[in-house]
Every structure is written in structure tokens, then in C-alpha cells.
Amino acid sequence: MKTPLALRSFNVRLNVAYMAQAWMEYPECSPGNTFTRAYSSVKEDGTHPYICMWHSIGKCYDAMDLGELSDDEINEKYNVAIRIGLKVGTKDIPAEQFRQAKLIWHNRGWKRYETRRNSRHFIANKAAVVTALLCVGVFDFNSVTA
């Protein structure tokens, strides 16, 4: 069974993004925020470049058959790639290109954005769980001590 990229852990998604960057070399673009990406899509009758990049990363994920692998196997594949390089399809990608891809993500602020976005999602998910537990009466605030 293939696991969609969106359901992978944060670090695995980043490692896949670095591998895709080394393979595809995405142009610089601002991630913006949810509103600017949605507004850009409506205003310009197209999709925001950052969204397009992530769609392409998903296609790379599928093309590299990473959906069948475990998180540990994907991380190991990335670690091998930054040490000795990787052959993707018919293209040999040197290790230096993978190391550069990680720097590109750092320098363009994409890693920072994704890290912050991941922490917001983590907090939102925790709040949703507490809300759901309150709704079904499982969680009792009186039993919580400060």
C-alpha cells in the first residue's frame, strides 16, 4: 500500500523535498501564507508557485516509488543520496547536488516556513483532540492540576 506524502512525518516530507529539489531544481518563490496563496490562485486564475512546487514534489515522490517505503527507508535513501549521490530514472544526481538542495531550502526560507507551519498544525491538532474529548465528555478540566 502506498502512503501519500502528506501523511508522512515532517522530517520525511522535508527529505523528499530536498531530493526533489536536487532532481528538479525549483525556482525561487515566496511561500506567502494560506490567504496569499488562495488569493493568488483566484486573482491570477492559476495556482501559486509554492503550491505548484509541492505538487511537483509529490510527483517526484511517486516517480521515485517512495510511497512503498517506510519513513526510515526514505530517510536512509536521503542519507545515502547526500553521501554518494543517487540515480533517479536515467539521471545520475551527485551527492553535492543533494547537499546544495538542502541549503537552497534553508536560504530561501522554505524550511523555516514548513517548520513553523508544522508546529501550527501540531498545535491545531492537539486543540482539536481536546475539543473532541470535551464534546464527548471524556476530558474533565476539574481533574487537571496546574
C-alpha positions as CSV (number, residue, x, y, z in Angstrom):
1,M,0.0,0.0,0.0
2,K,1.3,3.4,-0.9
3,T,1.4,6.1,1.7
4,P,0.6,9.6,0.4
5,L,3.4,12.2,1.0
6,A,1.0,14.4,3.0
7,L,0.7,11.6,5.6
8,R,4.4,11.2,6.2
9,S,6.2,12.7,9.1
10,F,7.6,16.2,8.9
11,N,11.2,15.2,8.5
12,V,10.4,12.7,5.8
13,R,8.5,15.3,3.8
14,L,11.4,17.7,4.1
15,N,13.9,14.9,2.9
16,V,11.6,14.2,0.0
17,A,11.5,17.9,-0.8
18,Y,15.3,18.1,-0.7
19,M,15.6,15.1,-3.1
20,A,13.0,16.6,-5.4
21,Q,14.9,19.9,-5.4
22,A,18.1,18.1,-6.3
23,W,16.3,16.4,-9.2
24,M,14.1,19.2,-10.5
25,E,15.7,22.5,-9.3
26,Y,12.7,24.6,-8.4
27,P,12.9,28.3,-8.9
28,E,12.8,30.7,-6.0
29,C,9.3,31.8,-4.9
30,S,7.8,33.0,-1.7
31,P,5.6,30.6,0.2
32,G,3.5,33.5,1.3
33,N,0.6,32.4,3.6
34,T,-2.6,30.5,3.1
35,F,-4.5,33.7,2.2
36,T,-2.0,35.0,-0.3
37,R,-1.7,31.6,-2.0
38,A,-5.6,31.3,-2.2
39,Y,-5.9,34.9,-3.4
40,S,-3.2,34.5,-5.9
41,S,-5.0,31.5,-7.4
42,V,-8.2,33.3,-7.8
43,K,-6.8,36.7,-8.9
44,E,-4.3,35.4,-11.4
45,D,-6.5,32.4,-12.5
46,G,-3.7,30.0,-11.7
47,T,-2.0,28.2,-8.9
48,H,0.5,29.9,-6.6
49,P,4.1,28.9,-7.4
50,Y,4.7,27.4,-4.0
51,I,1.6,25.1,-4.4
52,C,2.9,24.1,-7.8
53,M,6.2,23.3,-6.3
54,W,4.6,21.0,-3.7
55,H,2.5,19.3,-6.5
56,S,5.7,18.7,-8.4
57,I,7.4,17.3,-5.2
58,G,4.5,14.9,-4.9
59,K,5.1,13.7,-8.5
60,C,8.8,13.2,-7.7
61,Y,7.8,11.2,-4.6
62,D,5.6,9.0,-6.8
63,A,8.2,8.8,-9.6
64,M,10.9,7.7,-7.1
65,D,8.5,5.0,-5.8
66,L,8.9,6.3,-2.3
67,G,5.2,5.6,-1.4
68,E,6.0,1.9,-0.8
69,L,8.9,2.7,1.6
70,S,8.8,3.2,5.3
71,D,9.8,6.5,6.8
72,D,13.1,5.0,7.9
73,E,13.8,3.7,4.4
74,I,13.1,7.1,2.9
75,N,15.4,8.8,5.4
76,E,18.1,6.2,4.7
77,K,17.7,6.8,0.9
78,Y,18.2,10.5,1.6
79,N,21.2,9.9,3.7
80,V,22.8,7.7,1.0
81,A,22.0,10.4,-1.5
82,I,23.9,13.1,0.4
83,R,26.8,10.8,0.9
84,I,27.3,9.1,-2.6
85,G,24.5,10.5,-4.8
86,L,21.5,8.8,-6.4
87,K,20.3,7.6,-9.7
88,V,16.8,8.8,-10.4
89,G,15.3,7.4,-13.6
90,T,18.1,7.8,-16.1
91,K,19.7,10.8,-14.3
92,D,22.7,10.4,-12.0
93,I,22.5,13.1,-9.3
94,P,25.8,13.7,-7.5
95,A,25.8,14.0,-3.7
96,E,26.8,17.6,-3.8
97,Q,23.5,18.4,-5.6
98,F,21.6,16.9,-2.7
99,R,23.6,18.9,-0.2
100,Q,23.0,22.0,-2.2
101,A,19.3,21.4,-2.3
102,K,19.1,21.4,1.5
103,L,21.0,24.7,1.5
104,I,18.6,26.1,-1.1
105,W,15.6,25.3,1.1
106,H,17.3,26.9,4.1
107,N,18.4,30.0,2.2
108,R,15.0,30.6,0.5
109,G,13.2,30.3,3.9
110,W,11.2,27.3,2.8
111,K,12.5,25.1,5.6
112,R,11.7,27.8,8.2
113,Y,8.2,28.2,6.7
114,E,7.5,24.5,6.7
115,T,8.8,24.1,10.3
116,R,6.6,26.9,11.5
117,R,3.6,25.5,9.5
118,N,4.2,22.1,11.0
119,S,4.2,23.5,14.6
120,R,1.0,25.3,13.9
121,H,-0.6,22.1,12.6
122,F,0.6,20.2,15.7
123,I,-1.0,22.8,18.0
124,A,-4.2,22.8,16.0
125,N,-4.4,19.0,16.0
126,K,-3.9,19.0,19.8
127,A,-6.7,21.6,20.2
128,A,-9.0,19.5,18.0
129,V,-8.4,16.4,20.1
130,V,-9.1,18.3,23.4
131,T,-12.2,19.8,21.8
132,A,-13.4,16.4,20.7
133,L,-12.8,14.9,24.1
134,L,-14.7,17.8,25.7
135,C,-17.6,17.2,23.4
136,V,-17.9,13.5,24.3
137,G,-17.3,14.2,28.0
138,V,-14.1,12.2,28.3
139,F,-11.9,15.1,29.4
140,D,-12.6,16.7,32.7
141,F,-11.0,20.1,33.4
142,N,-11.6,19.7,37.1
143,S,-9.1,16.8,37.1
144,V,-6.3,18.9,35.6
145,T,-3.9,20.5,38.0
146,A,-1.7,23.4,37.2
